[in-house]
Amino acid sequence: MSDYKNQAWTGLQLEVREHTALVTLHNPPAHTWTVDSLNALRDLVGQLNADRDIYALVITGDGEKFFSAGADLKQFASGDKAAARAAARAFGQAFEALSDFRGVSIAAINGYAMGGGLECALACDLRIIEAHAQVALPEATVGLLPCAGGTQNLTRLVGEGWAKRMILLGERIDAGTAVSIGLAEAQVDKGAALALALEWAAKAARQSPTSVAACKTLVQSTRSGSHVSALVAEREAFVDLFDSADQVEGVAAFLEKRAPAWKNA
């Protein structure tokens, strides 16, 4: 594994705090995504997956106005389909890698999250939104559509009706609405999302990372697999955990009334 912690990541700032990787979106003024920053996110998640000491990933935007305004529309002004295909592929690879991160991913939505910015948050496991923040998928307003999981992930979270309001009508929603429809799991005051996200990440670190990875895979399998096959997979995954060092440590720690020392193995 390379020394990724000291590497420069285009459009991203990385800080590792104990078992949590804090990724800050940084492409002023609105932290728009480029093909290079999307590729950087894809590659960074790969490095985090390889680091067995990383249990959680927190993503937020730099400053207090923007989480991310999405794609830079200047790259589509020429109408070049090859460029559009390359951008769509980069968005897909980045956010699918984020969705497949083996640990717990948390988006701290500190401001506007529009288009590909919201799609980044939707690819995370959990979302915390600040009271002043607003979110939207306004692509159809400019003759485009959400191509980074937006039509799929938003619908799974909030249902078809609200997804259509946001995507087909271009509605921008506030923090309170985001929580009430299930788009976000918590609302906090301005400037407080990162602190709560790190608190949640610390909670995740107290769980067995091998159990978390298995549970996450099972939960996300409900998106496409059958209920019957998932129940079988759930039981098999339970038994498979008995091959892990964390299962032995977790049970022993409980019986010995002490905190477990996870090995992520």
QUIFEN-V742000 format. One record per helix or strand of 2 or more residues. SS is the DSSP state (helix for helix, strand for strand). FROM is the first residue (numbers start at 1). TO is the last residue. If there is no record, write none. Layout:
SS/FROM/TO ; SS/FROM/TO
This chain:
helix/4/6 ; strand/12/17 ; strand/20/25 ; helix/35/50 ; strand/56/61 ; strand/66/68 ; helix/73/76 ; helix/81/99 ; strand/104/109 ; strand/112/114 ; helix/116/122 ; strand/126/130 ; strand/134/136 ; helix/139/142 ; helix/150/158 ; helix/160/168 ; strand/173/174 ; helix/175/180 ; strand/186/188 ; helix/193/205 ; helix/209/221 ; helix/227/243 ; helix/245/255
